[in-house]
Amino acid sequence: MLRNKYQGVESCRKMNSLERVKLVLDTSALFSMQDLPTDGEAFTTPGVLKELERFGDKRAELWGDLLRVSEPTSPSLKKVREAASRTGDSTRLSPTDAEVLALALELEAVVLTDDYSLQNLATYLGVPYRPVGLKGIKDLRKWRWRCVGCGKIFDKEMPDCPICGSKLKSTLSKKH
């Protein structure tokens, strides 16, 4: 499904020549502050600002009026949560991550994130992303859960194995 190493980088370049790119920044992008573009419209969600506040971080203030805060609609959030259930990312996706991706989906924007689960789900949904401080994911993956007792593999997370009652451990499946 990925056309190049970082989905969306090419589309960012093409869009830059035609119009200002819409970017949605997640918490990791604001924490990193590396290679953040200044030539696009920057958005974030209230959840990202709350995460920064929880750590006493003031970096969002440096953006001033250049960073717009917006909430995604319920239908977009629902679409993201349903997709997360299909990829197995739902247990790794925070409510803030879901907000960020839903907003990017609505705005047809590029997500700036170093969160691998967010990148994985963005790839699944066809939302372009760009890593900021770390390398991005190489392939779309799906999470599965393996029983530590009997070895049975399940596509959905459960509290314990319905066959033997042992704990389930998450594992990555092969590439999609």
C-alpha positions as CSV (number, residue, x, y, z in Angstrom):
1,M,0.0,0.0,0.0
2,L,2.9,2.4,0.6
3,R,4.2,3.9,-2.6
4,N,7.4,5.2,-1.1
5,K,9.2,5.1,2.3
6,Y,7.1,7.8,3.8
7,Q,3.6,8.0,2.5
8,G,2.7,11.5,1.6
9,V,6.1,13.1,1.2
10,E,5.7,13.2,-2.6
11,S,2.2,14.5,-2.2
12,C,3.5,17.2,0.1
13,R,6.1,18.3,-2.5
14,K,3.5,18.4,-5.3
15,M,1.0,20.3,-3.1
16,N,3.7,22.8,-2.0
17,S,4.1,23.9,-5.6
18,L,0.4,24.4,-6.1
19,E,-1.1,25.5,-2.7
20,R,-0.3,25.6,1.0
21,V,-0.2,22.2,2.5
22,K,-2.5,21.5,5.5
23,L,-0.6,19.9,8.3
24,V,-1.9,18.3,11.5
25,L,0.7,18.1,14.2
26,D,0.5,15.5,16.9
27,T,2.2,15.7,20.3
28,S,5.4,14.0,19.2
29,A,5.8,16.6,16.4
30,L,5.5,19.4,18.9
31,F,7.8,17.8,21.3
32,S,10.4,17.2,18.6
33,M,10.2,20.6,16.9
34,Q,12.6,19.1,14.3
35,D,12.1,19.9,10.6
36,L,8.7,21.3,11.1
37,P,7.6,23.0,7.9
38,T,6.7,26.7,8.0
39,D,5.1,26.9,4.6
40,G,1.8,25.2,5.4
41,E,-1.3,25.7,7.4
42,A,-0.7,24.0,10.8
43,F,-3.5,22.4,12.9
44,T,-3.6,20.5,16.1
45,T,-6.3,19.2,18.4
46,P,-7.3,20.1,22.0
47,G,-6.1,16.7,23.1
48,V,-2.5,17.5,21.9
49,L,-2.5,20.8,23.8
50,K,-3.7,19.0,27.0
51,E,-0.9,16.4,26.6
52,L,1.6,19.2,26.4
53,E,0.1,21.0,29.4
54,R,0.3,17.8,31.4
55,F,4.1,17.9,30.9
56,G,4.3,21.7,31.5
57,D,5.5,22.1,27.9
58,K,5.1,25.5,26.3
59,R,6.2,24.7,22.8
60,A,2.7,25.1,21.3
61,E,2.8,28.8,22.4
62,L,5.8,29.4,20.2
63,W,3.5,28.9,17.2
64,G,1.1,31.6,18.3
65,D,-1.7,32.2,15.8
66,L,0.1,30.0,13.2
67,L,-1.2,26.9,15.0
68,R,-5.0,26.4,14.7
69,V,-6.7,24.2,17.2
70,S,-9.7,22.3,15.9
71,E,-11.8,19.2,16.9
72,P,-12.7,16.5,14.4
73,T,-16.3,15.5,13.8
74,S,-17.9,12.4,15.3
75,P,-18.1,10.6,11.9
76,S,-14.4,11.1,11.3
77,L,-13.6,9.8,14.8
78,K,-15.8,6.8,14.2
79,K,-14.1,6.0,10.9
80,V,-10.6,6.1,12.6
81,R,-11.8,3.9,15.5
82,E,-13.3,1.3,13.1
83,A,-10.1,1.3,11.1
84,A,-8.0,0.9,14.3
85,S,-10.1,-2.2,15.2
86,R,-9.3,-3.7,11.8
87,T,-5.6,-3.1,12.0
88,G,-5.3,-4.0,15.7
89,D,-4.1,-0.5,16.5
90,S,-7.1,0.3,18.8
91,T,-5.2,-0.7,22.0
92,R,-2.3,1.4,21.0
93,L,-4.2,4.4,19.8
94,S,-4.9,7.1,22.4
95,P,-8.0,9.3,22.2
96,T,-5.6,12.1,21.2
97,D,-4.1,10.0,18.4
98,A,-7.6,9.3,17.2
99,E,-8.4,13.0,17.2
100,V,-5.3,13.9,15.3
101,L,-5.9,11.3,12.6
102,A,-9.6,12.1,12.3
103,L,-8.8,15.8,11.9
104,A,-6.2,15.0,9.2
105,L,-8.8,12.8,7.4
106,E,-11.3,15.7,7.4
107,L,-9.0,18.4,6.3
108,E,-7.3,16.1,3.8
109,A,-4.1,17.1,5.6
110,V,-0.7,15.5,6.2
111,V,-0.1,14.2,9.7
112,L,3.3,15.1,11.3
113,T,4.0,12.3,13.8
114,D,6.7,10.0,15.1
115,D,4.0,7.6,16.5
116,Y,4.3,4.3,14.6
117,S,0.8,3.2,15.4
118,L,-0.5,6.5,14.1
119,Q,1.6,6.1,11.0
120,N,0.4,2.5,10.5
121,L,-3.3,3.6,10.8
122,A,-2.7,6.6,8.5
123,T,-1.3,4.3,5.9
124,Y,-4.3,2.0,6.2
125,L,-6.7,5.0,5.8
126,G,-4.7,6.6,3.0
127,V,-3.9,9.7,5.0
128,P,-0.4,11.0,4.1
129,Y,2.0,11.4,7.0
130,R,5.5,12.6,7.6
131,P,7.8,11.5,10.4
132,V,9.5,14.4,12.3
133,G,12.4,13.3,14.5
134,L,12.5,9.5,13.9
135,K,12.4,7.2,10.9
136,G,8.9,6.3,9.7
137,I,7.4,2.9,9.3
138,K,8.3,0.9,6.3
139,D,5.3,-1.4,5.9
140,L,1.6,-1.5,6.9
141,R,1.3,-4.1,9.7
142,K,-1.6,-5.7,11.5
143,W,-1.5,-6.6,15.2
144,R,-2.6,-10.0,16.4
145,W,-2.7,-11.6,19.8
146,R,-1.0,-14.9,20.6
147,C,-1.8,-17.0,23.7
148,V,1.3,-17.6,25.8
149,G,-0.2,-21.0,26.9
150,C,-1.5,-22.8,23.9
151,G,-0.1,-20.6,21.1
152,K,-3.4,-19.9,19.4
153,I,-3.4,-16.6,17.5
154,F,-6.4,-14.3,17.6
155,D,-7.2,-11.2,15.4
156,K,-8.9,-9.3,18.3
157,E,-7.6,-8.5,21.7
158,M,-9.4,-10.4,24.6
159,P,-8.8,-10.4,28.3
160,D,-7.5,-14.0,28.1
161,C,-7.4,-17.0,25.9
162,P,-10.9,-18.5,25.4
163,I,-9.3,-21.9,24.9
164,C,-6.9,-22.3,27.8
165,G,-7.4,-19.1,29.9
166,S,-3.8,-17.9,29.6
167,K,-2.7,-14.4,29.0
168,L,-2.6,-13.0,25.4
169,K,0.5,-11.2,24.1
170,S,0.4,-8.8,21.1
171,T,2.5,-9.6,18.0
172,L,2.9,-8.0,14.6
173,S,1.6,-10.0,11.7
174,K,3.4,-10.1,8.3
175,K,3.1,-7.2,5.9
176,H,-0.3,-6.5,4.3
